[in-house]
Amino acid sequence: METIDLAGGFTINNNGSAKPVATQQETIPMKIQTKKAEGNLIQKEIVKTMKGDVDNVKVHQEHCLMLSRYGSSPRFGEYLKSLSFVLTPVKLRKLKLEQLEELLERVRTSVANKTVSDI
């Protein structure tokens, strides 16, 4: 006779003379507890990260907006394109905050140099 449990293991009994073999059923509660603990830990990390990222998202959006305005400016837009700056909102959204800050600094420096020579 073959006995199949829902945990994935099975045993074969020879007319009741053999002892049943241990199945995976005994280890499942431990796996479930481990997965719940891992899930709780991951959820806590996500919440912690999200709280810190709210400010970062705001700053990221502000930098994207400033850079896209520089790129669409009638006075500086063509000049910045000639310097190979790509200041489209689609491209800017893909950049990290650190990259945006560095790009904004470079754009401001370029605009300051044009303004001095533009007089």
Secondary structure, DSSP 8 states (H G I E B T S, - for coil): -EEE-TTS-EEE-STT-S-----GGGTHHHHHHHHHHHHHHHHHHHHHHHHHHHHHHHHHHHHHHHHHHHHH-TTTHHHHHHTT----HHHHHTS-HHHHHHHHHHHHHHHHHHHHHH-
